[in-house]
Amino acid sequence: MTWANQQPTENRIGPEGPHQVPYNPIMSQGASESGLPPIARPLTGRVVQEPPCIKIGKRHLSAEENGTAVDVFTMSLADQTIPLLPFRNWGQLDVYKWSVQGKFPGTPAGLEVASDHVKIAGETVLVGDANGCAKLERVFNDWLLLEKANLESVHKKRVAKSTPSTAGAAAPQTMRYGVEVDKRGQVHIKCLRGGEMLSAVGLTLQGFNGLFSQGLMRKPRALEIGALHDWVELDGELCSFEHGNNEAAKLEKLLNEKYLPSDRLGQGKDVLIFANAASPTGFDIQFPVTVGGVTENRRRTFNDAALELLLEPTRCGVIQPGLIIKICPPNLIFKRKTADGGEAYLDKSAEDTVALTSDDGKQRLIDLSQPVNYAHLGVIELTAVFNHPAVNRHSKLGMEPAPPSLPEIQPAAPQIPAREPVSKANPASAGVPVPRLPPLVAKSPELVLEAVLAGPVIAPKPQADRVQQTEPLTDTQPTSSPNAWLASVLAQPPIRFDWLSSLLYAKIAERFGNSRVGTIGPGSGWTVALGEVSDVADPAFKGIFLTQKGGFGFLGRDAMLRFHRGVIFLGSRASVLEGIDVALLAVGLFEQSDFVFVVSDGFTSKFDVPQQAVGRELARLSNAGAIVLSKSEVLAAERALELVWTVPADQSNPLEPEVLESLRPG
């Protein structure tokens, strides 16, 4: 990596014209003429209690300001105003980082800014329209209200999901098989989920193959069916319906005990794939579509015509908005529409990666950010692709992977009373006022910072035990553990990662100060120095960082740890190991001031390298002053955690997420 120390800037247009100012994520946005804000406060990702109100105005930009003279709309939130410059996307327009702060729920839907019009949420407003400001203001505020209603709806669903329910009420939602024999003696196998019948087949080879292809049944090693469809043998287990026998109960028990699918493939999916040698792609596809006002769900040849119908939002509405899928034999290409009308490949991330686990326990990853060769996929793999949350809008909510071991019912974490920031400049921040809050322990800020900087380096424990561990530890920990009090705190699933990283960084910057901008890798970001060296490009730098793209982690003594959307990067500035599907749950401090990053259980098995290599990198990171532990390891650790920062997904106000700071009792 290249770690040049270049100060990132952002363009802002004020009364004197465009100018560049440095950006600090924990500063307020009211800047004075000197470039320093009159009031500084930490970035917490919180928004005002009342829904934000967008104000739209209009302004003329001269050729000296914009290169060409043009009239543009301006957008204002409170006392902050940005011009909607033509041919810019929201990331370029959002100079005040409203989205990062949580003032905006995300990128405005379908935002397109041209020289003569602005388009949002399917409505186009001309710049030359006399009532254009009022029209655009109405469209923006309608969009904000709709997004707020959607967030509240998601919150209500999460609350309803976490409501205690009886085992009898939850059982019908699991998948099961039912076997019946009709009056004519014919056997029917039904695949059920609650009161919904996912599929029904007869006692035929074609029927079983249909269940296999849809992922509704594990494929047995041996399958034999009688010529008269009156008996079936699954892996040596015979169920007979001949000569008046009725072993429906035996077959039903056998199917439910041994042949339920090991993953969630095929459980009520919108898109189904079938093998068809006569199809140009080798597959047929089935999905719901509205024809003449009537919804039909039938098999079609998987070709360009079927794909065009699948992508149509009004008649089908299954595919994620803005997603583009193309057939370029023998590949499928997945792209997204950009704000400027172009196309871009999906991000290389865990959210855009399909993970499948076969019946033998082997995992296969399909990266949607690259062309997918469908000729190398089977019906189960291709069905999983079209029903993945990155492709299918009806798949499970949320793109962030949640730790699989978290319980449904989450106990509430202790609430920490709010504190007012102390107006005190930090001399290590190059003259920029940075808020410093008194710590929640009985120590002054100076003593806490001194303890962090001058604390002894604790030698890491041998990594062999942790690396050689193959089975994750259970949540049941000895009562003598000093961290047993954290069981309820760590049981809460974290909020989406882009909010989690921003809020955790702000909390750390609030506690230790020393926050400044810098160049981190190929891009820019912010750092909190924990040592005497404040330059992130210096090899002796030690501290916490947050990149502009949301990467969050630790740097120190040529050791690096970074988290980004379910992926952990562990190593040095020059090279890293990559582990997929590792969730960051919390950040804490040991009593000796070492940073602790708490992750989901079994994280050492997520690296595609020998476990000894992972152990070496963990030891180097521990020597540098940061430790990675799974949730179970934290609860069983002999060293006591003094405090832990978490951001639960279940917030009392989804539009105003808060960091929970939990202190060790006593």
C-alpha positions as CSV (number, residue, x, y, z in Angstrom):
1,M,0.0,0.0,0.0
2,T,1.0,3.6,-0.5
3,W,0.5,5.7,2.7
4,A,1.3,9.2,1.6
5,N,0.2,11.9,4.1
6,Q,-2.0,14.1,1.9
7,Q,-4.7,16.2,3.5
8,P,-8.1,15.5,1.8
9,T,-10.2,18.5,1.0
10,E,-13.7,19.0,-0.2
11,N,-15.1,21.7,-2.5
12,R,-17.6,24.0,-1.0
13,I,-19.4,27.0,-2.6
14,G,-19.9,30.0,-0.3
15,P,-20.6,33.7,-0.8
16,E,-17.1,34.2,-2.1
17,G,-17.3,31.3,-4.6
18,P,-15.9,27.8,-4.5
19,H,-13.1,27.0,-2.1
20,Q,-11.5,24.0,-0.5
21,V,-11.5,23.2,3.2
22,P,-10.2,20.1,5.2
23,Y,-12.9,17.8,6.4
24,N,-13.0,16.3,9.9
25,P,-15.8,13.8,10.6
26,I,-16.1,14.8,14.3
27,M,-16.4,18.5,13.7
28,S,-19.6,20.5,13.3
29,Q,-20.2,22.0,9.9
30,G,-20.6,25.7,10.9
31,A,-17.2,27.0,9.7
32,S,-16.0,30.5,10.4
33,E,-13.9,32.6,8.0
34,S,-10.7,31.2,9.6
35,G,-11.7,27.7,8.5
36,L,-12.3,26.6,12.1
37,P,-15.7,25.8,13.4
38,P,-17.0,28.0,16.2
39,I,-18.5,24.9,17.9
40,A,-17.0,21.4,17.7
41,R,-18.9,18.3,18.5
42,P,-18.4,14.6,17.8
43,L,-19.9,12.8,14.8
44,T,-22.4,10.4,16.3
45,G,-24.5,9.6,13.2
46,R,-27.4,11.1,15.0
47,V,-30.1,13.3,13.4
48,V,-32.3,15.9,14.8
49,Q,-35.5,14.8,16.5
50,E,-37.8,16.4,13.9
51,P,-37.6,15.0,10.3
52,P,-35.2,17.1,8.3
53,C,-36.7,19.6,6.0
54,I,-35.1,20.3,2.6
55,K,-35.1,23.8,1.3
56,I,-34.6,24.3,-2.4
57,G,-33.3,27.6,-4.0
58,K,-31.7,28.6,-7.2
59,R,-28.4,30.3,-8.0
60,H,-26.4,31.4,-11.0
61,L,-22.8,30.1,-11.2
62,S,-20.4,32.2,-13.3
63,A,-17.9,30.8,-15.7
64,E,-15.2,31.6,-13.2
65,E,-16.9,29.4,-10.6
66,N,-18.0,26.5,-12.7
67,G,-16.1,26.6,-15.9
68,T,-19.4,27.5,-17.8
69,A,-22.1,29.9,-16.7
70,V,-25.1,27.9,-15.6
71,D,-28.2,28.2,-13.3
72,V,-28.4,25.5,-10.7
73,F,-30.7,24.5,-7.9
74,T,-29.3,24.7,-4.3
75,M,-30.3,22.3,-1.5
76,S,-30.2,23.5,2.2
77,L,-30.5,21.7,5.5
78,A,-30.5,24.1,8.4
79,D,-27.7,26.6,7.7
80,Q,-25.8,24.3,5.3
81,T,-26.3,24.8,1.5
82,I,-24.9,22.8,-1.4
83,P,-25.4,23.5,-5.1
84,L,-26.7,20.7,-7.3
85,L,-23.9,20.9,-9.9
86,P,-24.6,19.2,-13.2
87,F,-23.3,15.7,-13.9
88,R,-22.3,15.0,-10.3
89,N,-23.4,12.0,-8.3
90,W,-24.6,12.2,-4.7
91,G,-21.2,11.3,-3.2
92,Q,-19.7,14.3,-5.0
93,L,-22.6,16.7,-4.1
94,D,-22.8,15.7,-0.4
95,V,-19.9,17.9,0.7
96,Y,-21.2,18.2,4.2
97,K,-21.5,14.4,4.6
98,W,-25.2,14.4,5.4
99,S,-25.5,10.7,4.6
100,V,-22.5,9.8,6.9
101,Q,-24.0,11.8,9.7
102,G,-27.4,10.1,9.3
103,K,-29.2,13.3,8.3
104,F,-30.0,11.6,5.0
105,P,-31.1,8.0,5.0
106,G,-29.0,7.3,1.9
107,T,-28.6,8.3,-1.7
108,P,-31.7,10.1,-3.1
109,A,-33.7,7.6,-5.2
110,G,-32.9,8.0,-8.9
111,L,-31.0,11.3,-8.4
112,E,-29.9,12.7,-11.8
113,V,-28.6,16.2,-12.2
114,A,-28.2,17.6,-15.7
115,S,-27.5,21.1,-17.0
116,D,-31.2,21.8,-17.6
117,H,-33.1,19.5,-15.1
118,V,-32.9,17.5,-11.9
119,K,-34.6,14.1,-11.7
120,I,-35.4,12.3,-8.4
121,A,-37.8,9.5,-7.5
122,G,-39.0,9.4,-11.1
123,E,-40.0,13.1,-11.3
124,T,-38.2,15.6,-13.5
125,V,-38.0,19.3,-12.6
126,L,-36.6,21.8,-15.2
127,V,-34.1,24.4,-14.0
128,G,-35.9,27.1,-16.1
129,D,-39.3,26.3,-14.5
130,A,-40.6,29.3,-12.6
131,N,-42.0,27.0,-9.9
132,G,-39.1,24.6,-10.1
133,C,-37.8,25.3,-6.6
134,A,-41.2,24.6,-5.0
135,K,-41.6,21.4,-7.1
136,L,-38.2,20.1,-6.4
137,E,-38.6,20.9,-2.7
138,R,-41.8,18.9,-2.6
139,V,-40.3,15.9,-4.3
140,F,-37.2,15.8,-2.0
141,N,-39.3,16.1,1.2
142,D,-41.8,13.5,0.0
143,W,-38.9,11.2,-0.6
144,L,-37.5,11.9,2.9
145,L,-40.9,11.1,4.5
146,L,-41.2,7.9,2.5
147,E,-37.7,6.8,3.6
148,K,-38.6,7.7,7.2
149,A,-41.8,5.6,7.0
150,N,-39.8,2.7,5.5
151,L,-37.2,2.8,8.4
152,E,-40.0,2.8,10.9
153,S,-41.7,-0.1,9.2
154,V,-38.4,-2.1,9.3
155,H,-38.0,-1.2,13.0
156,K,-41.5,-2.5,13.8
157,K,-40.8,-5.7,12.0
158,R,-37.6,-6.2,14.0
159,V,-39.5,-5.5,17.2
160,A,-42.2,-7.9,16.2
161,K,-39.6,-10.6,15.3
162,S,-37.9,-10.2,18.7
163,T,-41.3,-10.6,20.6
164,P,-41.3,-13.8,22.7
165,S,-43.4,-16.5,21.1
166,T,-44.2,-20.1,22.1
167,A,-42.5,-23.0,20.5
168,G,-45.8,-24.1,19.0
169,A,-46.2,-20.8,17.2
170,A,-42.6,-20.8,15.8
171,A,-42.6,-24.5,14.7
172,P,-45.0,-24.0,11.7
173,Q,-42.6,-21.6,10.1
174,T,-40.0,-24.3,9.8
175,M,-39.8,-26.4,6.7
176,R,-41.2,-30.0,6.8
177,Y,-42.5,-32.8,4.6
178,G,-45.9,-34.3,4.5
179,V,-46.8,-37.7,2.9
180,E,-50.4,-38.6,1.9
181,V,-52.0,-41.5,0.1
182,D,-55.1,-40.7,-1.9
183,K,-58.2,-42.9,-2.5
184,R,-56.6,-44.4,-5.6
185,G,-53.5,-45.4,-3.7
186,Q,-51.2,-42.8,-5.2
187,V,-48.5,-41.3,-3.0
188,H,-48.1,-37.5,-2.7
189,I,-45.1,-35.8,-1.1
190,K,-45.7,-32.2,0.0
191,C,-43.1,-29.7,1.0
192,L,-44.6,-27.3,3.6
193,R,-43.6,-24.2,5.5
194,G,-46.2,-23.2,8.0
195,G,-49.5,-23.1,6.1
196,E,-47.7,-22.6,2.7
197,M,-47.1,-25.5,0.4
198,L,-43.9,-24.9,-1.5
199,S,-44.1,-27.9,-3.7
200,A,-46.0,-31.2,-4.2
201,V,-44.8,-34.2,-6.2
202,G,-45.7,-37.8,-6.7
203,L,-43.6,-40.9,-6.0
204,T,-41.6,-40.5,-9.2
205,L,-38.1,-39.9,-10.2
206,Q,-39.1,-36.7,-11.9
207,G,-40.8,-35.5,-8.8
208,F,-37.7,-36.1,-6.6
209,N,-35.5,-34.4,-9.2
210,G,-37.7,-31.4,-9.0
211,L,-37.2,-31.1,-5.3
212,F,-33.5,-31.5,-5.7
213,S,-33.2,-28.8,-8.3
214,Q,-35.2,-26.3,-6.3
215,G,-33.1,-27.0,-3.2
216,L,-36.1,-28.3,-1.3
217,M,-34.5,-31.6,-0.5
218,R,-31.1,-33.1,0.1
219,K,-30.1,-35.5,-2.6
220,P,-29.7,-39.1,-1.2
221,R,-26.6,-41.2,-2.2
222,A,-28.9,-43.9,-3.6
223,L,-32.5,-43.5,-4.8
224,E,-34.7,-46.3,-6.3
225,I,-38.4,-46.1,-7.1
226,G,-40.7,-49.0,-8.1
227,A,-41.9,-49.2,-11.7
228,L,-45.5,-48.9,-10.4
229,H,-44.6,-46.0,-8.1
230,D,-45.6,-48.0,-5.1
231,W,-42.3,-48.2,-3.2
232,V,-39.2,-46.0,-2.7
233,E,-35.8,-46.8,-1.3
234,L,-33.7,-44.0,0.0
235,D,-30.1,-44.9,1.0
236,G,-31.2,-48.5,1.8
237,E,-34.4,-47.5,3.7
238,L,-37.4,-49.0,2.1
239,C,-40.9,-47.5,2.3
240,S,-43.5,-49.7,0.6
241,F,-47.1,-48.9,-0.6
242,E,-47.6,-52.1,-2.5
243,H,-50.3,-54.8,-1.8
244,G,-52.3,-52.4,0.4
245,N,-49.3,-51.3,2.6
246,N,-49.4,-47.7,3.8
247,E,-46.0,-46.6,5.1
248,A,-46.7,-42.9,4.7
249,A,-45.8,-42.1,8.3
250,K,-42.5,-44.0,7.9
251,L,-41.6,-42.1,4.7
252,E,-42.6,-38.7,6.2
253,K,-40.4,-39.4,9.3
254,L,-37.5,-40.5,7.1
255,L,-37.7,-37.4,4.9
256,N,-38.0,-35.0,7.9
257,E,-35.1,-36.6,9.8
258,K,-32.5,-37.1,7.1
259,Y,-33.4,-35.1,3.9
260,L,-34.3,-31.6,4.9
261,P,-31.9,-29.2,3.1
262,S,-28.9,-28.1,5.1
263,D,-29.2,-24.5,4.0
264,R,-32.1,-22.2,3.2
265,L,-32.1,-22.7,-0.6
266,G,-35.4,-23.2,-2.2
267,Q,-37.5,-22.2,0.8
268,G,-40.3,-20.2,-0.9
269,K,-38.1,-18.4,-3.4
270,D,-39.3,-16.1,-6.1
271,V,-37.0,-17.4,-8.8
272,L,-36.6,-21.1,-9.6
273,I,-34.1,-22.6,-12.0
274,F,-34.6,-26.0,-13.8
275,A,-32.2,-27.9,-16.1
276,N,-33.2,-28.0,-19.8
277,A,-30.7,-29.3,-22.3
278,A,-32.8,-27.9,-25.1
279,S,-32.4,-24.3,-23.8
280,P,-29.6,-22.2,-25.3
281,T,-28.3,-21.6,-21.7
282,G,-29.1,-25.1,-20.5
283,F,-31.7,-23.9,-18.0
284,D,-35.3,-22.9,-17.7
285,I,-36.4,-20.1,-15.3
286,Q,-39.7,-19.6,-13.3
287,F,-40.8,-16.4,-11.6
288,P,-44.0,-14.6,-10.9
289,V,-45.1,-12.0,-13.5
290,T,-48.3,-10.0,-14.1
291,V,-49.8,-10.5,-17.6
292,G,-53.1,-8.8,-18.4
293,G,-53.6,-8.0,-14.7
294,V,-53.3,-11.6,-13.7
295,T,-50.2,-13.0,-11.9
296,E,-48.8,-16.2,-13.4
297,N,-45.9,-18.3,-12.4
298,R,-44.7,-20.7,-15.1
299,R,-41.5,-22.0,-16.6
300,R,-39.8,-20.1,-19.4
301,T,-36.7,-20.8,-21.4
302,F,-33.9,-18.9,-19.7
303,N,-32.9,-16.5,-22.5
304,D,-32.7,-12.8,-23.2
305,A,-36.5,-12.5,-23.5
306,A,-37.1,-14.1,-20.1
307,L,-34.4,-12.0,-18.5
308,E,-35.9,-8.8,-19.9
309,L,-39.3,-9.8,-18.4
310,L,-37.6,-10.6,-15.1
311,L,-36.0,-7.2,-15.0
312,E,-39.2,-5.3,-15.7
313,P,-40.1,-3.5,-12.4
314,T,-43.9,-3.0,-13.1
315,R,-44.8,-6.5,-14.3
316,C,-42.4,-8.5,-12.2
317,G,-40.7,-6.4,-9.5
318,V,-38.5,-9.2,-8.2
319,I,-35.0,-7.8,-9.0
320,Q,-33.4,-5.1,-6.9
321,P,-34.0,-1.6,-8.3
322,G,-31.2,-0.3,-10.5
323,L,-29.7,-3.8,-11.0
324,I,-28.7,-4.8,-14.5
325,I,-28.3,-8.5,-15.6
326,K,-27.0,-9.5,-19.0
327,I,-26.5,-12.8,-20.6
328,C,-23.1,-12.9,-22.5
329,P,-22.6,-16.6,-23.1
330,P,-21.3,-18.4,-21.2
331,N,-21.5,-15.7,-18.5
332,L,-24.0,-13.7,-16.5
333,I,-23.0,-10.1,-15.8
334,F,-24.4,-8.2,-12.9
335,K,-24.1,-4.4,-12.8
336,R,-25.8,-1.4,-11.2
337,K,-27.1,1.8,-12.8
338,T,-25.1,4.9,-11.8
339,A,-26.5,8.4,-11.2
340,D,-25.0,9.7,-14.4
341,G,-26.8,7.1,-16.5
342,G,-23.9,4.7,-16.8
343,E,-23.3,1.2,-15.5
344,A,-20.9,-0.1,-12.9
345,Y,-19.9,-3.6,-11.7
346,L,-21.1,-4.6,-8.2
347,D,-18.7,-4.0,-5.3
348,K,-16.3,-6.8,-4.4
349,S,-17.8,-7.4,-0.9
350,A,-19.5,-10.0,1.3
351,E,-22.9,-8.4,0.4
352,D,-22.4,-9.2,-3.3
353,T,-21.0,-12.7,-2.7
354,V,-23.2,-15.8,-2.8
355,A,-22.2,-18.4,-0.2
356,L,-23.5,-22.0,-0.5
357,T,-22.9,-24.9,1.7
358,S,-23.2,-28.3,0.1
359,D,-24.6,-31.4,1.9
360,D,-21.0,-32.6,2.6
361,G,-20.3,-29.3,4.4
362,K,-18.1,-27.7,1.7
363,Q,-18.6,-24.0,1.1
364,R,-18.7,-22.4,-2.4
365,L,-18.5,-18.7,-3.0
366,I,-19.9,-17.0,-6.1
367,D,-18.6,-13.4,-6.6
368,L,-21.2,-11.3,-8.4
369,S,-18.8,-8.4,-8.9
370,Q,-17.2,-10.5,-11.7
371,P,-18.8,-12.3,-14.7
372,V,-20.4,-15.6,-13.5
373,N,-20.0,-18.6,-15.7
374,Y,-23.4,-20.3,-15.6
375,A,-22.0,-23.2,-17.6
376,H,-20.1,-24.2,-14.4
377,L,-23.1,-23.9,-12.2
378,G,-25.9,-26.3,-11.3
379,V,-29.5,-25.5,-10.8
380,I,-29.1,-25.1,-7.0
381,E,-26.2,-22.6,-7.4
382,L,-28.0,-20.6,-10.0
383,T,-31.2,-20.6,-8.0
384,A,-29.2,-19.3,-5.0
385,V,-27.7,-16.5,-7.2
386,F,-31.1,-15.2,-8.3
387,N,-32.5,-15.3,-4.8
388,H,-29.6,-13.7,-3.1
389,P,-30.4,-10.3,-1.3
390,A,-28.0,-8.5,-3.7
391,V,-30.2,-9.6,-6.6
392,N,-33.7,-10.4,-5.2
393,R,-35.5,-7.5,-3.5
394,H,-37.8,-10.0,-1.7
395,S,-35.0,-11.8,0.1
396,K,-34.3,-11.3,3.8
397,L,-34.0,-7.7,4.9
398,G,-30.6,-6.1,5.5
399,M,-27.4,-6.6,3.6
400,E,-25.2,-6.9,6.5
401,P,-24.6,-10.5,7.6
402,A,-25.5,-11.2,11.2
403,P,-23.7,-13.6,13.5
404,P,-25.5,-16.9,13.2
405,S,-25.2,-17.6,17.0
406,L,-27.2,-14.6,18.1
407,P,-30.5,-15.4,19.8
408,E,-33.8,-14.0,18.6
409,I,-34.7,-12.3,21.9
410,Q,-32.1,-9.8,22.9
411,P,-31.9,-8.4,26.5
412,A,-31.5,-4.6,26.8
413,A,-28.0,-3.3,27.3
414,P,-27.4,-0.8,30.2
415,Q,-28.0,2.7,29.1
416,I,-25.2,5.2,29.7
417,P,-26.3,8.7,30.6
418,A,-25.6,11.4,28.1
419,R,-22.7,13.8,28.8
420,E,-22.0,17.3,27.6
421,P,-18.7,17.8,25.7
422,V,-16.0,19.8,27.3
423,S,-14.9,22.7,25.3
424,K,-11.2,22.1,25.3
425,A,-8.7,22.3,22.4
426,N,-6.4,19.4,21.8
427,P,-2.8,20.5,21.2
428,A,-2.0,17.4,19.3
429,S,-4.6,18.1,16.6
430,A,-2.6,20.7,14.7
431,G,-4.6,23.6,16.2
432,V,-8.0,22.2,15.3
433,P,-10.4,22.2,18.3
434,V,-11.4,18.6,19.0
435,P,-14.0,17.7,21.7
436,R,-12.6,15.9,24.8
437,L,-15.1,14.3,27.1
438,P,-14.3,13.2,30.6
439,P,-14.1,9.4,30.7
440,L,-16.7,7.4,32.5
441,V,-14.2,6.1,35.1
442,A,-12.9,8.0,38.1
443,K,-9.9,9.4,36.2
444,S,-9.1,12.7,34.5
445,P,-8.8,12.8,30.7
446,E,-5.1,13.4,31.0
447,L,-4.5,10.4,33.2
448,V,-6.5,8.1,30.8
449,L,-4.6,9.4,27.8
450,E,-1.3,9.0,29.6
451,A,-2.2,5.5,30.5
452,V,-3.0,4.7,26.9
453,L,0.2,6.2,25.6
454,A,2.6,5.0,28.3
455,G,0.9,1.7,29.3
456,P,3.1,-1.4,29.3
457,V,2.9,-3.6,26.2
458,I,1.3,-6.9,27.3
459,A,2.8,-10.0,25.8
460,P,0.2,-11.9,23.8
461,K,-1.0,-15.3,25.0
462,P,0.1,-18.2,22.9
463,Q,-2.1,-18.4,19.8
464,A,-1.8,-22.1,19.3
465,D,-4.9,-22.9,21.4
466,R,-7.0,-20.4,19.6
467,V,-5.8,-21.3,16.1
468,Q,-6.2,-25.0,16.5
469,Q,-9.7,-24.7,17.8
470,T,-12.1,-26.0,15.2
471,E,-15.5,-25.8,17.1
472,P,-16.7,-22.4,18.3
473,L,-17.1,-22.1,22.0
474,T,-20.6,-22.0,23.4
475,D,-22.0,-18.9,25.1
476,T,-22.2,-20.7,28.5
477,Q,-19.2,-19.3,30.4
478,P,-17.9,-19.9,33.9
479,T,-19.4,-17.6,36.4
480,S,-15.9,-16.7,37.7
481,S,-15.0,-15.0,34.4
482,P,-14.5,-11.3,34.9
483,N,-16.3,-10.6,31.6
484,A,-19.4,-12.6,32.3
485,W,-21.3,-9.3,32.6
486,L,-20.8,-8.8,28.9
487,A,-23.0,-11.8,27.8
488,S,-26.2,-9.6,27.5
489,V,-24.3,-6.8,25.9
490,L,-22.6,-8.9,23.2
491,A,-25.8,-10.8,22.5
492,Q,-27.3,-7.9,20.7
493,P,-26.8,-8.0,16.9
494,P,-24.9,-4.9,15.6
495,I,-26.3,-2.2,13.3
496,R,-25.4,-2.1,9.6
497,F,-21.6,-1.8,9.2
498,D,-21.3,1.7,7.6
499,W,-23.1,3.2,10.6
500,L,-21.3,1.0,13.0
501,S,-17.8,2.0,11.8
502,S,-18.7,5.7,11.8
503,L,-20.2,5.7,15.2
504,L,-17.4,3.6,16.8
505,Y,-14.8,5.9,15.4
506,A,-16.6,9.0,16.6
507,K,-16.8,7.5,20.1
508,I,-13.1,6.7,20.2
509,A,-12.2,10.1,18.8
510,E,-14.4,11.7,21.5
511,R,-12.5,9.8,24.2
512,F,-8.9,10.1,23.1
513,G,-8.9,13.1,20.8
514,N,-6.0,13.5,18.3
515,S,-8.4,13.1,15.4
516,R,-7.1,14.4,12.1
517,V,-7.4,13.8,8.3
518,G,-4.8,11.8,6.4
519,T,-4.2,9.5,3.4
520,I,-5.0,5.9,4.3
521,G,-3.9,3.5,1.6
522,P,-5.2,4.7,-1.9
523,G,-7.8,7.0,-0.3
524,S,-8.3,9.5,2.4
525,G,-9.8,9.2,5.9
526,W,-9.4,10.0,9.5
527,T,-7.1,8.8,12.3
528,V,-6.9,8.9,16.1
529,A,-3.3,8.8,17.2
530,L,-2.7,6.7,20.4
531,G,1.1,7.5,20.5
532,E,3.5,10.4,20.0
533,V,3.5,10.0,16.2
534,S,0.4,11.6,14.6
535,D,1.4,11.1,11.0
536,V,-0.4,8.0,9.7
537,A,2.2,7.6,6.9
538,D,5.0,7.2,9.6
539,P,5.8,3.5,10.2
540,A,5.8,4.2,14.0
541,F,2.2,5.5,13.9
542,K,-0.2,3.7,16.3
543,G,-3.9,4.4,16.3
544,I,-7.5,3.9,15.0
545,F,-8.5,4.8,11.5
546,L,-11.7,5.3,9.4
547,T,-11.5,5.4,5.6
548,Q,-13.9,7.4,3.4
549,K,-15.4,4.2,2.2
550,G,-16.1,3.0,5.7
551,G,-13.1,0.8,6.5
552,F,-12.4,0.8,10.2
553,G,-9.5,-0.7,12.1
554,F,-6.1,-0.4,13.9
555,L,-2.5,0.4,12.8
556,G,0.6,0.0,14.8
557,R,4.2,-1.3,14.5
558,D,3.7,-2.6,11.0
559,A,0.5,-4.5,12.0
560,M,-2.8,-3.6,10.5
561,L,-6.4,-4.7,11.2
562,R,-9.3,-3.5,9.1
563,F,-13.0,-4.4,8.9
564,H,-15.3,-3.6,6.0
565,R,-18.8,-5.0,5.5
566,G,-18.3,-8.5,6.8
567,V,-14.7,-8.9,5.7
568,I,-11.7,-8.8,8.0
569,F,-8.2,-7.9,6.8
570,L,-5.3,-8.9,9.0
571,G,-1.6,-8.4,8.4
572,S,0.6,-5.4,7.6
573,R,0.6,-2.4,5.4
574,A,2.3,-4.4,2.7
575,S,0.1,-7.5,2.7
576,V,-2.9,-8.8,4.4
577,L,-4.9,-12.0,4.9
578,E,-8.6,-11.8,4.1
579,G,-11.4,-13.5,6.0
580,I,-15.0,-13.4,4.6
581,D,-18.1,-13.4,6.7
582,V,-16.6,-12.1,9.9
583,A,-18.9,-9.6,11.8
584,L,-17.5,-6.9,14.0
585,L,-19.6,-6.9,17.2
586,A,-17.9,-4.4,19.5
587,V,-14.8,-2.6,20.5
588,G,-13.5,-2.4,24.0
589,L,-10.5,-1.7,26.3
590,F,-8.7,-4.0,28.6
591,E,-7.6,-2.7,32.0
592,Q,-4.1,-2.2,30.6
593,S,-5.5,-0.1,27.8
594,D,-5.1,-2.6,25.0
595,F,-7.8,-2.3,22.3
596,V,-10.0,-5.3,21.9
597,F,-12.0,-6.0,18.7
598,V,-14.8,-8.4,19.4
599,V,-15.9,-10.5,16.4
600,S,-18.3,-13.4,15.6
601,D,-17.3,-16.9,16.8
602,G,-15.1,-19.1,14.6
603,F,-13.5,-16.2,12.8
604,T,-10.1,-18.0,12.5
605,S,-11.6,-20.5,10.1
606,K,-12.7,-17.8,7.7
607,F,-9.2,-17.3,6.2
608,D,-8.3,-19.3,3.2
609,V,-4.8,-20.0,4.6
610,P,-3.3,-22.4,7.1
611,Q,-4.3,-21.7,10.7
612,Q,-0.7,-21.2,11.7
613,A,-0.4,-18.1,9.4
614,V,-3.5,-16.6,11.0
615,G,-2.0,-17.2,14.4
616,R,1.3,-15.4,13.5
617,E,-0.6,-12.3,12.3
618,L,-2.8,-12.3,15.5
619,A,0.4,-12.5,17.6
620,R,2.0,-9.6,15.7
621,L,-1.2,-7.5,16.1
622,S,-1.3,-8.3,19.8
623,N,2.3,-7.1,20.2
624,A,1.3,-3.8,18.5
625,G,-1.5,-3.1,21.1
626,A,-4.7,-4.6,19.6
627,I,-6.3,-7.9,20.1
628,V,-9.0,-9.7,18.1
629,L,-11.2,-12.1,20.1
630,S,-14.4,-13.9,19.3
631,K,-17.4,-13.3,21.5
632,S,-16.9,-16.6,23.3
633,E,-13.3,-15.9,23.9
634,V,-14.1,-12.5,25.5
635,L,-16.6,-14.1,27.8
636,A,-14.1,-16.8,28.9
637,A,-11.0,-14.4,29.1
638,E,-9.1,-14.0,32.4
639,R,-8.3,-10.4,31.6
640,A,-11.1,-8.0,32.5
641,L,-12.5,-5.5,30.0
642,E,-13.0,-2.1,31.5
643,L,-15.5,-0.8,28.9
644,V,-17.1,-1.9,25.7
645,W,-18.7,0.1,22.9
646,T,-21.6,-1.4,20.9
647,V,-24.2,-0.1,18.4
648,P,-27.2,-2.5,18.5
649,A,-29.3,-2.9,15.4
650,D,-32.5,-2.6,17.6
651,Q,-32.6,1.1,18.4
652,S,-35.4,3.0,20.1
653,N,-35.2,5.5,17.2
654,P,-33.9,4.0,14.0
655,L,-33.2,7.5,12.6
656,E,-31.1,8.3,15.6
657,P,-28.8,5.4,16.3
658,E,-26.7,5.6,19.5
659,V,-23.5,4.0,20.8
660,L,-23.9,2.1,24.0
661,E,-20.9,2.4,26.3
662,S,-20.9,-0.3,28.9
663,L,-18.6,-0.2,32.0
664,R,-17.4,-3.1,34.1
665,P,-19.6,-3.3,37.3
666,G,-17.8,-2.1,40.4
